[in-house]
């Protein structure tokens, strides 16, 4: 199975672009809606990415706003496609949705190995321990995570991953000794990928954040970096510029205390032996 690259993120991105076009044309929602044969609320939902815009509406918008964008029709077609993860029961606007369109992921993991770097056995052991869904839901989650991993070796849309892992996660025996040894050996292997920067935050580090957080960056400079934070009962996507900036400072602080990639691999190899 090839990995489709479409997501609801694209619909939100398209909506924001359509809003900028309308504002550039100096038209309010009340001005534009009747000229596009839409209600004000419908046009607002399109600009928020909550409702899809078909190519006919896109062409009408370019005419009404008197703005031509050669890429706009293809962007609308791409945004209208069903996201690949829907087949596995995943909802729109979750982490997978955003990661699908991201070009760069920077994350800190204080307890577990990064999901994109987990072996199937380690992954299954974790899911067996805390998964809240039934067997089918768990199998779908395992499949989705495996599909996500493919972008680390993709030639078309590779994902650049920087993973800072607290050393404690390496000592945590998930799934038993053999599963953990296999996982550590896998970390050594994936650290050689050009898309992966793996660094260990040593136990002696005086400052370690107390939770998982991820920064996601995108190819298009118009798409601001996003912060993803997990907590026991859910997660948050944060786009507020000041909060993202603070999270970037925290990441850089932890990064500065991390072992180099070479020293990180050496530590992992010592734990394997």
Backbone bond lengths (Angstrom), bond angles and torsions (degrees), N, CA, C in turn:
res aa  C-N    CA-C-N  psi(-1)  N-CA   C-N-CA  omega(-1)  CA-C   N-CA-C  phi
1 X - - - 1.476 - - 1.522 109.63 -
2 X 1.316 116.43 127.75 1.463 119.52 175.16 1.516 108.60 -82.46
3 X 1.290 116.12 158.71 1.471 120.37 -175.31 1.518 110.57 -94.21
4 X 1.361 118.67 106.66 1.461 120.07 174.64 1.524 108.67 -62.70
5 X 1.300 116.48 149.27 1.465 118.74 -173.28 1.524 113.88 -111.69
6 X 1.333 116.32 9.03 1.461 117.66 -175.20 1.520 111.52 -88.21
7 X 1.309 116.24 151.37 1.459 120.35 179.46 1.517 110.23 -157.19
8 X 1.327 116.25 167.19 1.448 121.81 177.50 1.520 111.28 -63.55
9 X 1.321 116.72 -24.43 1.467 121.19 175.89 1.529 110.40 -52.11
10 X 1.339 116.76 -37.81 1.465 120.96 -179.43 1.520 111.41 -65.99
11 X 1.328 116.07 -35.04 1.462 119.04 179.54 1.523 110.45 -67.07
12 X 1.320 116.69 -39.62 1.465 120.30 176.99 1.533 110.67 -65.83
13 X 1.315 115.07 -40.59 1.463 119.67 179.30 1.527 110.79 -63.66
14 X 1.326 116.57 -43.45 1.459 121.17 178.13 1.523 110.31 -62.86
15 X 1.334 117.07 -43.75 1.459 120.42 179.84 1.516 112.44 -59.75
16 X 1.343 116.13 -41.26 1.469 119.86 178.78 1.527 110.72 -64.08
17 X 1.320 116.41 -36.00 1.469 120.56 179.31 1.526 110.10 -68.34
18 X 1.329 116.86 -41.02 1.465 120.62 179.16 1.529 111.07 -64.62
19 X 1.324 115.83 -36.43 1.468 119.28 177.11 1.524 110.60 -64.81
20 X 1.341 116.77 -42.46 1.472 119.99 178.67 1.526 110.67 -62.40
21 X 1.326 116.66 -38.38 1.462 120.32 178.20 1.522 111.11 -63.13
22 X 1.333 115.97 -44.35 1.476 119.73 179.83 1.526 110.48 -62.35
23 X 1.322 115.64 -44.29 1.470 119.57 -179.71 1.519 111.04 -66.38
24 X 1.330 116.23 -35.61 1.467 119.83 177.09 1.526 110.56 -63.67
25 X 1.339 115.34 -32.91 1.464 120.62 178.09 1.529 111.78 -80.22
26 X 1.358 115.91 0.78 1.471 122.84 179.29 1.531 111.39 58.57
27 X 1.337 114.81 44.20 1.456 120.44 178.36 1.528 109.03 -120.39
28 X 1.332 116.09 138.86 1.461 121.17 174.68 1.525 108.98 -84.77
29 X 1.323 115.82 171.31 1.469 119.14 174.40 1.524 110.63 -59.47
30 X 1.326 115.96 -39.38 1.467 120.12 179.78 1.523 111.43 -65.82
31 X 1.332 117.25 -33.39 1.462 121.12 178.00 1.526 110.96 -70.98
32 X 1.345 115.14 -46.23 1.468 120.03 -169.96 1.525 113.06 -78.51
33 X 1.337 117.55 -37.85 1.462 120.51 -171.91 1.525 114.04 -55.17
34 X 1.326 120.92 -51.93 1.468 119.71 -178.73 1.529 112.73 -65.31
35 X 1.312 117.80 -32.21 1.463 120.21 179.63 1.526 111.38 -71.51
36 X 1.351 116.38 -18.39 1.469 120.89 177.11 1.529 111.77 -103.58
37 X 1.347 115.21 7.75 1.476 120.86 -177.58 1.524 111.84 58.11
38 X 1.325 115.87 39.80 1.456 122.20 177.77 1.530 109.38 -127.51
39 X 1.333 116.69 156.19 1.449 118.96 171.11 1.525 108.25 -79.19
40 X 1.316 114.92 161.81 1.470 119.55 178.92 1.526 110.69 -59.46
41 X 1.339 117.26 -42.86 1.466 121.14 -177.56 1.529 111.55 -66.45
42 X 1.329 116.34 -37.06 1.472 119.47 179.09 1.521 110.63 -65.59
43 X 1.330 116.41 -44.47 1.461 120.12 179.73 1.532 110.38 -64.25
44 X 1.322 115.91 -38.19 1.469 119.88 177.86 1.531 110.22 -62.15
45 X 1.344 117.49 -42.76 1.471 120.93 -179.97 1.525 111.34 -65.96
46 X 1.323 116.77 -34.61 1.472 120.28 176.97 1.524 109.73 -64.76
47 X 1.318 116.36 -43.67 1.465 120.06 -179.24 1.525 112.24 -69.68
48 X 1.327 117.44 -23.46 1.466 121.50 176.90 1.530 111.69 -86.16
49 X 1.333 116.28 -6.41 1.457 120.04 -178.77 1.508 113.60 81.09
50 X 1.312 117.51 12.58 1.460 121.31 -178.87 1.523 112.06 -85.79
51 X 1.342 116.31 -23.36 1.463 122.53 179.94 1.521 108.64 -127.53
52 X 1.310 116.20 139.75 1.461 120.28 -178.78 1.528 111.77 -74.58
53 X 1.313 114.67 146.53 1.469 121.29 175.65 1.524 107.96 -109.54
54 X 1.353 116.96 120.53 1.466 118.52 179.70 1.531 110.29 -80.91
55 X 1.332 115.30 169.84 1.467 119.59 -173.73 1.522 111.81 -66.18
56 X 1.345 117.50 -28.07 1.469 119.43 179.26 1.530 110.10 -67.02
57 X 1.346 115.78 -41.28 1.462 119.41 177.66 1.521 110.39 -66.02
58 X 1.315 116.99 -39.19 1.462 121.22 179.62 1.529 110.72 -60.41
59 X 1.321 116.52 -44.12 1.472 120.12 178.94 1.530 110.33 -64.78
60 X 1.331 116.23 -38.98 1.468 119.74 178.07 1.525 110.93 -64.23
61 X 1.314 116.03 -39.20 1.472 119.80 179.19 1.522 111.37 -62.70
62 X 1.321 116.34 -42.64 1.474 118.84 179.27 1.520 110.51 -62.21
63 X 1.336 116.46 -35.68 1.468 119.79 178.42 1.535 110.82 -70.53
64 X 1.328 116.32 -49.36 1.466 120.77 -176.64 1.525 111.16 -64.91
65 X 1.336 116.62 -40.10 1.464 120.34 -178.33 1.527 112.08 -84.75
66 X 1.343 115.47 -9.48 1.469 121.65 -178.96 1.542 110.85 56.65
67 X 1.328 113.75 45.15 1.468 121.34 178.41 1.522 107.72 -134.19
68 X 1.332 117.33 125.09 1.462 120.83 178.05 1.519 109.78 -105.20
69 X 1.330 115.25 130.67 1.468 122.24 176.69 1.521 106.95 -130.16
70 X 1.314 116.79 112.97 1.462 121.59 -174.66 1.521 112.75 -63.19
71 X 1.329 117.79 -24.45 1.468 120.91 -176.46 1.515 113.62 -94.30
72 X 1.310 117.44 -8.85 1.463 120.96 -167.78 1.532 112.99 -64.74
73 X 1.321 118.09 -40.99 1.468 120.61 -178.39 1.523 110.88 -64.18
74 X 1.338 117.12 -43.75 1.466 120.13 178.67 1.517 111.29 -66.14
75 X 1.322 116.97 -34.97 1.461 120.18 177.37 1.530 110.06 -64.58
76 X 1.334 116.37 -38.16 1.466 120.31 178.56 1.531 110.59 -67.15
77 X 1.318 117.42 -40.47 1.474 120.55 178.31 1.526 110.79 -63.60
78 X 1.326 115.84 -41.70 1.464 119.92 -179.83 1.527 110.72 -65.11
79 X 1.330 116.38 -42.31 1.466 120.80 -177.79 1.522 112.03 -68.68
80 X 1.341 117.04 -22.03 1.466 120.99 -177.69 1.524 112.70 -83.30
81 X 1.309 117.92 -11.65 1.464 120.56 -178.50 1.525 110.50 -72.20
82 X 1.320 115.43 148.25 1.460 120.63 177.96 1.523 109.77 -70.18
83 X 1.343 118.70 127.26 1.454 120.76 -179.89 1.530 111.77 -58.82
84 X 1.323 117.57 141.12 1.463 122.37 -175.10 1.530 113.24 -60.33
85 X 1.336 116.39 -32.16 1.460 119.63 -173.83 1.524 112.95 -76.39
86 X 1.351 116.83 -11.84 1.467 119.88 178.69 1.529 111.39 -60.83
87 X 1.333 116.81 -31.51 1.464 120.95 -179.39 1.527 111.89 -63.61
88 X 1.337 115.91 -17.14 1.463 120.67 -178.54 1.529 111.87 -109.12
89 X 1.327 116.66 13.86 1.450 120.65 175.03 1.515 115.29 83.33
90 X 1.327 117.26 11.53 1.464 119.79 179.84 1.527 109.91 -84.11
91 X 1.329 115.75 145.92 1.455 121.65 -178.75 1.527 111.42 -87.83
92 X 1.326 114.68 161.04 1.462 120.61 174.82 1.529 110.24 -68.23
93 X 1.326 114.90 155.38 1.460 122.86 173.49 1.523 113.39 62.72
94 X 1.323 117.39 24.69 1.450 121.32 171.01 1.521 109.26 -92.30
95 X 1.337 116.41 -172.92 1.462 119.40 -177.86 1.530 111.23 -61.98
96 X 1.332 117.69 -43.29 1.463 121.12 -177.09 1.526 110.48 -60.44
97 X 1.317 115.94 -38.34 1.458 121.23 179.11 1.526 111.38 -57.80
98 X 1.337 116.22 -45.77 1.461 120.38 -177.90 1.528 111.15 -75.62
99 X 1.330 117.00 -42.21 1.467 119.92 -179.98 1.528 111.35 -61.07
100 X 1.347 116.77 -32.41 1.462 121.42 179.45 1.520 111.58 -56.14
101 X 1.336 117.12 -36.23 1.461 121.34 -178.21 1.520 113.37 -97.44
102 X 1.325 117.58 -6.68 1.466 120.72 -177.89 1.525 110.89 -73.21
103 X 1.314 115.55 152.00 1.464 121.79 174.30 1.525 111.01 -103.72
104 X 1.352 114.95 -25.05 1.466 120.70 -176.92 1.526 109.75 -138.86
105 X 1.321 115.23 137.93 1.458 121.27 175.04 1.526 108.09 -128.55
106 X 1.325 115.60 127.30 1.466 121.82 173.98 1.519 107.16 -122.01
107 X 1.319 117.20 124.83 1.455 119.43 -172.75 1.518 111.66 -139.16
108 X 1.328 114.53 155.27 1.464 121.46 171.80 1.512 107.82 -120.05
109 X 1.332 115.89 129.71 1.451 122.05 -179.30 1.529 109.57 -121.69
110 X 1.327 118.79 109.06 1.464 120.23 -177.19 1.525 115.17 -86.22
111 X 1.348 118.09 -20.05 1.465 120.40 -172.34 1.522 112.96 -123.13
112 X 1.330 117.25 -44.27 1.459 121.76 -175.88 1.528 111.37 -111.78
113 X 1.321 115.51 164.27 1.460 121.54 170.02 1.526 107.79 -70.64
114 X 1.316 116.96 146.65 1.459 121.44 177.87 1.525 111.24 -52.24
115 X 1.339 115.99 136.65 1.458 120.65 -179.48 1.514 113.43 -55.64
116 X 1.323 117.41 -37.62 1.467 121.26 -179.34 1.523 112.42 -72.84
117 X 1.331 117.36 -11.42 1.464 121.16 -178.02 1.522 112.08 -113.23
118 X 1.318 117.27 8.59 1.461 120.53 -177.68 1.527 112.21 -83.29
119 X 1.322 116.35 145.18 1.457 121.49 170.94 1.528 108.32 -78.17
120 X 1.334 117.86 159.01 1.473 119.09 177.49 1.526 113.11 -57.17
121 X 1.336 117.63 -38.76 1.470 120.17 -178.08 1.529 111.28 -68.07
122 X 1.325 117.16 -42.01 1.464 121.51 178.12 1.531 109.20 -64.66
123 X 1.316 115.37 -42.97 1.462 121.84 -179.83 1.530 110.07 -59.55
124 X 1.329 116.08 -47.14 1.464 120.43 -177.44 1.535 110.77 -66.16
125 X 1.331 116.28 -38.23 1.464 119.46 179.48 1.526 110.59 -63.48
126 X 1.326 117.52 -41.26 1.463 121.03 177.76 1.528 110.56 -64.24
127 X 1.337 116.08 -46.29 1.457 119.71 -178.39 1.524 111.00 -64.81
128 X 1.331 117.66 -36.88 1.465 120.61 177.49 1.526 110.55 -61.52
129 X 1.335 116.01 -32.98 1.461 120.52 -175.14 1.520 113.15 -76.58
130 X 1.350 116.88 -38.55 1.463 116.15 -172.17 1.522 115.06 -133.80
131 X 1.328 119.01 4.58 1.463 120.00 -177.16 1.525 110.75 -67.04
132 X 1.349 116.31 131.91 1.460 120.75 -175.20 1.533 112.89 -94.42
133 X 1.325 118.06 -9.78 1.455 120.58 -179.01 1.520 112.15 -92.20
134 X 1.342 116.06 -178.82 1.451 120.99 177.77 1.522 111.51 -81.93
135 X 1.350 117.14 -177.70 1.472 121.80 -178.01 1.527 113.28 -57.13
136 X 1.347 117.49 -41.98 1.463 119.88 -178.66 1.522 110.87 -66.01
137 X 1.329 116.70 -42.37 1.465 120.59 178.66 1.515 110.71 -61.19
138 X 1.335 116.65 -41.40 1.456 119.99 179.89 1.527 111.23 -65.38
139 X 1.334 116.94 -41.75 1.468 120.08 178.76 1.528 110.49 -63.24
140 X 1.317 117.19 -39.41 1.463 120.32 177.48 1.522 111.16 -64.70
141 X 1.327 116.77 -40.24 1.464 120.47 178.03 1.522 110.75 -62.91
142 X 1.330 116.92 -40.13 1.460 121.07 178.03 1.531 110.96 -63.95
143 X 1.331 116.69 -41.40 1.465 120.92 179.85 1.526 110.85 -65.42
144 X 1.329 116.14 -42.90 1.464 120.01 -179.38 1.522 110.63 -63.18
145 X 1.319 116.88 -43.02 1.465 119.34 179.79 1.530 110.77 -64.02
146 X 1.323 116.90 -37.40 1.467 120.09 177.63 1.523 111.30 -65.24
147 X 1.327 117.03 -39.21 1.468 121.01 177.81 1.527 110.02 -65.62
148 X 1.315 117.10 -41.81 1.467 120.59 178.98 1.524 111.54 -59.93
149 X 1.328 117.08 -37.58 1.464 121.34 -178.32 1.521 112.41 -61.41
150 X 1.339 117.65 -26.21 1.464 120.82 -175.68 1.520 112.85 -62.61
151 X 1.330 116.72 -24.91 1.470 118.47 -177.93 1.526 112.21 -68.76
152 X 1.318 117.33 -18.48 1.467 119.86 177.83 1.522 111.39 -68.51
153 X 1.332 116.25 -22.33 1.474 120.75 178.98 1.527 112.33 -118.96
154 X 1.332 116.59 10.87 1.465 120.79 -179.20 1.529 111.24 -72.24
155 X 1.309 115.99 140.60 1.466 120.67 176.50 1.534 111.17 -87.68
156 X 1.315 116.55 -27.94 1.466 120.29 -175.75 1.525 112.41 -81.64
157 X 1.326 117.06 -50.86 1.469 120.88 -177.32 1.525 109.70 -135.07
158 X 1.304 118.10 68.64 1.468 119.37 -178.15 1.522 111.49 -66.44
159 X 1.314 115.03 145.61 1.461 121.85 177.34 1.520 108.64 -102.25
160 X 1.326 116.68 124.63 1.460 121.55 177.48 1.530 108.75 -87.20
161 X 1.323 116.35 118.75 1.457 121.82 -176.17 1.521 111.01 -115.74
162 X 1.331 115.69 125.94 1.472 121.74 169.35 1.519 106.48 -114.88
163 X 1.326 115.83 114.30 1.455 121.11 -176.04 1.522 110.27 -117.24
164 X 1.334 115.66 118.07 1.459 121.85 173.86 1.523 107.26 -100.59
165 X 1.330 116.23 116.75 1.462 121.17 -175.56 1.526 109.18 -116.02
166 X 1.307 115.97 125.97 1.467 120.18 177.36 1.527 108.84 -66.48
167 X 1.322 116.09 136.43 1.464 121.08 -174.90 1.523 112.98 -55.02
168 X 1.323 117.51 -29.76 1.468 120.79 -179.62 1.525 111.71 -56.43
169 X 1.349 116.73 -33.18 1.469 120.05 -179.85 1.522 111.81 -63.98
170 X 1.330 117.67 -27.52 1.463 121.43 179.95 1.525 111.72 -74.43
171 X 1.331 116.36 -25.72 1.462 121.19 -178.79 1.522 112.36 -90.59
172 X 1.314 116.65 -12.76 1.464 121.73 -177.87 1.529 109.10 -77.42
173 X 1.318 117.71 116.29 1.461 121.61 -172.15 1.520 110.86 -84.14
174 X 1.301 116.09 84.72 1.459 122.65 179.74 1.524 109.33 -83.39
175 X 1.325 117.23 121.10 1.461 121.19 176.34 1.516 115.26 78.92
176 X 1.323 117.47 3.57 1.459 119.75 -178.87 1.515 112.35 103.11
177 X 1.312 115.63 168.61 1.468 121.75 -172.86 1.525 112.38 -62.08
178 X 1.323 118.03 -43.84 1.467 119.89 -176.34 1.527 111.82 -69.48
179 X 1.329 116.80 -39.82 1.470 120.58 176.43 1.515 109.51 -60.53
180 X 1.328 116.54 -40.58 1.465 120.20 -177.97 1.520 111.34 -70.00
181 X 1.338 117.06 -39.30 1.467 119.15 177.37 1.533 110.86 -62.76
182 X 1.338 115.53 -41.49 1.465 119.79 177.86 1.529 110.44 -62.04
183 X 1.327 116.06 -39.64 1.458 120.59 179.64 1.519 111.12 -65.26
184 X 1.311 117.48 -42.91 1.458 121.10 179.84 1.529 110.73 -65.88
185 X 1.325 116.33 -40.29 1.478 119.21 176.91 1.528 109.97 -62.60
186 X 1.333 116.21 -37.81 1.465 120.06 178.96 1.526 110.97 -64.93
187 X 1.323 116.97 -37.88 1.466 119.77 177.63 1.529 110.78 -60.95
188 X 1.304 116.99 -40.82 1.468 120.29 177.99 1.523 110.21 -61.74
189 X 1.326 116.81 -41.43 1.472 121.09 -178.77 1.522 111.72 -66.52
190 X 1.341 116.63 -48.76 1.472 118.99 -175.81 1.520 111.51 -71.07
191 X 1.326 117.46 -21.51 1.468 119.36 178.48 1.523 111.63 -63.93
192 X 1.334 116.86 -16.95 1.462 121.22 179.27 1.523 112.65 -85.00
193 X 1.330 117.00 -10.33 1.466 119.60 178.94 1.523 109.84 -68.32
194 X 1.330 118.06 140.45 1.474 120.15 178.75 1.522 113.28 -66.45
195 X 1.327 117.03 -16.91 1.460 121.26 -179.25 1.528 113.03 -89.51
196 X 1.321 117.41 -8.21 1.470 120.61 -172.32 1.526 111.46 -115.77
197 X 1.319 115.38 128.10 1.466 122.04 169.13 1.516 106.29 -116.79
198 X 1.331 116.22 111.47 1.458 122.24 -176.83 1.520 109.29 -112.66
199 X 1.330 116.48 123.24 1.456 120.71 179.47 1.527 110.13 -136.34
200 X 1.318 114.83 140.57 1.455 121.41 -178.24 1.524 110.00 -99.73
201 X 1.327 114.91 132.87 1.462 121.00 174.08 1.529 106.24 -89.97
202 X 1.328 118.52 113.59 1.466 120.02 -173.29 1.521 113.57 -67.56
203 X 1.330 115.66 155.64 1.459 121.23 179.80 1.519 112.16 -58.58
204 X 1.322 116.51 -29.97 1.461 120.09 -177.12 1.528 113.50 -78.09
205 X 1.345 116.99 -5.46 1.472 119.63 178.29 1.525 109.34 -60.12
206 X 1.332 116.66 130.40 1.456 120.52 -175.12 1.523 112.93 -76.26
207 X 1.354 116.04 -26.01 1.475 118.52 -179.17 1.515 109.50 -122.59
208 X 1.338 115.46 121.40 1.464 121.49 176.09 1.525 107.83 -136.76
209 X 1.337 119.57 123.72 1.463 120.69 177.27 1.527 110.30 -57.35
210 X 1.323 116.93 149.75 1.458 120.03 -174.30 1.521 113.83 -93.42
211 X 1.321 117.60 14.52 1.453 119.83 178.95 1.520 112.88 -157.09
212 X 1.327 114.92 162.36 1.461 121.67 177.67 1.525 109.48 -70.33
213 X 1.329 116.84 136.88 1.466 119.43 169.02 1.518 109.37 -148.56
214 X 1.314 115.13 151.07 1.459 122.37 -174.10 1.514 110.29 -135.60
215 X 1.320 116.26 136.06 1.460 122.95 174.05 1.526 108.32 -109.33
216 X 1.324 116.09 129.08 1.461 121.09 -177.83 1.521 109.70 -117.31
217 X 1.331 116.24 127.31 1.453 122.32 178.08 1.516 110.89 -114.74
218 X 1.338 116.53 157.22 1.458 121.57 -172.66 1.526 111.18 -127.32
219 X 1.328 115.44 159.09 1.461 120.56 -178.05 1.525 111.99 -65.08
220 X 1.304 116.08 -41.60 1.460 120.97 -176.68 1.531 109.70 -77.09
221 X 1.315 118.52 120.29 1.477 120.78 178.63 1.521 113.31 -58.39
222 X 1.328 116.95 -20.66 1.466 120.28 179.66 1.522 111.93 -74.83
223 X 1.332 116.98 -14.19 1.461 120.81 179.31 1.522 109.30 -95.24
224 X 1.321 118.72 110.59 1.465 121.03 -177.34 1.526 111.53 -69.10
225 X 1.333 115.46 152.78 1.449 121.07 176.64 1.525 109.64 -62.03
226 X 1.337 115.72 147.01 1.457 121.21 -178.46 1.516 110.39 -119.53
227 X 1.326 115.65 152.24 1.462 123.10 176.97 1.518 108.47 -112.32
228 X 1.332 115.58 130.88 1.460 121.35 177.04 1.521 107.69 -118.36
229 X 1.333 116.06 127.24 1.464 121.74 -177.32 1.524 109.27 -127.48
230 X 1.331 116.08 131.25 1.459 121.06 176.58 1.519 110.70 -99.12
231 X 1.338 115.95 146.97 1.452 121.60 171.96 1.531 107.09 -141.00
232 X 1.342 119.89 169.21 1.464 121.11 -168.42 1.518 116.06 -53.80
233 X 1.331 118.36 -32.05 1.468 119.64 -176.08 1.520 113.99 -112.34
234 X 1.319 117.58 9.88 1.462 118.70 -179.53 1.509 112.54 170.98
235 X 1.318 115.36 -151.64 1.463 120.91 -176.70 1.523 109.64 -157.80
236 X 1.328 115.57 166.40 1.462 122.00 179.15 1.515 110.00 -133.17
237 X 1.340 116.15 138.71 1.452 121.87 166.76 1.527 106.57 -102.52
238 X 1.309 116.42 123.10 1.462 120.54 -175.58 1.522 109.71 -118.20
239 X 1.329 115.67 124.42 1.458 120.92 179.45 1.527 112.05 -111.30
240 X 1.325 117.20 -6.88 1.460 120.41 -179.53 1.528 109.77 -56.63
241 X 1.326 115.82 125.09 1.465 121.18 -172.64 1.522 112.62 -59.50
242 X 1.335 117.22 -40.92 1.466 120.00 -177.60 1.525 111.38 -68.21
243 X 1.342 117.25 -39.20 1.458 120.09 179.41 1.522 111.26 -69.29
244 X 1.320 116.91 -40.31 1.464 120.28 177.16 1.525 109.90 -62.20
245 X 1.320 115.78 -41.47 1.474 120.20 179.05 1.529 110.83 -61.12
246 X 1.326 117.06 -43.97 1.461 120.76 179.26 1.528 110.71 -62.77
247 X 1.329 116.28 -40.88 1.462 120.16 179.31 1.535 111.08 -64.61
248 X 1.332 116.40 -36.64 1.464 119.90 177.50 1.531 111.13 -64.81
249 X 1.323 116.22 -37.86 1.466 119.80 177.21 1.527 110.90 -65.19
250 X 1.334 116.31 -41.03 1.465 120.20 177.62 1.526 109.94 -62.97
251 X 1.320 116.62 -44.11 1.463 120.20 -179.99 1.525 110.66 -60.13
252 X 1.320 116.37 -44.53 1.464 119.66 -179.71 1.528 111.34 -65.08
253 X 1.317 116.28 -34.67 1.461 120.34 177.84 1.526 110.70 -64.42
254 X 1.325 116.33 -44.78 1.466 120.57 178.69 1.531 110.40 -68.60
255 X 1.319 115.47 -39.06 1.468 120.41 179.32 1.523 110.81 -59.97
256 X 1.321 116.35 -38.78 1.461 120.60 -179.26 1.527 111.75 -66.09
257 X 1.332 117.61 -26.22 1.462 122.11 -179.91 1.524 112.49 -91.82
258 X 1.337 117.35 -4.36 1.458 121.40 -177.05 1.524 111.49 -80.38
259 X 1.327 115.37 155.57 1.453 120.19 172.33 1.524 109.09 -68.12
260 X 1.318 116.90 155.69 1.463 120.37 175.18 1.526 108.72 -66.11
261 X 1.340 118.17 160.67 1.463 119.25 177.11 1.526 113.09 -53.76
262 X 1.337 117.38 -40.85 1.470 120.67 -179.93 1.521 110.92 -65.48
263 X 1.324 116.94 -46.26 1.464 120.46 179.69 1.531 111.18 -67.91
264 X 1.314 116.42 -31.03 1.465 120.02 178.01 1.523 110.85 -65.37
265 X 1.323 116.81 -44.24 1.469 120.64 177.50 1.518 110.43 -64.04
266 X 1.324 116.87 -39.86 1.466 120.62 179.56 1.538 110.42 -61.27
267 X 1.336 116.78 -40.34 1.462 120.55 177.70 1.529 110.71 -64.20
268 X 1.319 116.37 -43.86 1.476 119.82 179.83 1.531 110.24 -62.73
269 X 1.310 116.63 -42.09 1.476 119.94 -179.81 1.524 111.49 -64.44
270 X 1.317 117.71 -34.86 1.474 120.12 176.69 1.538 110.73 -64.84
271 X 1.312 116.07 -37.05 1.463 119.79 179.72 1.537 111.74 -70.84
272 X 1.321 116.85 -28.70 1.464 120.76 178.95 1.528 110.48 -70.80
273 X 1.336 116.19 -40.67 1.479 120.68 -174.44 1.524 112.44 -73.34
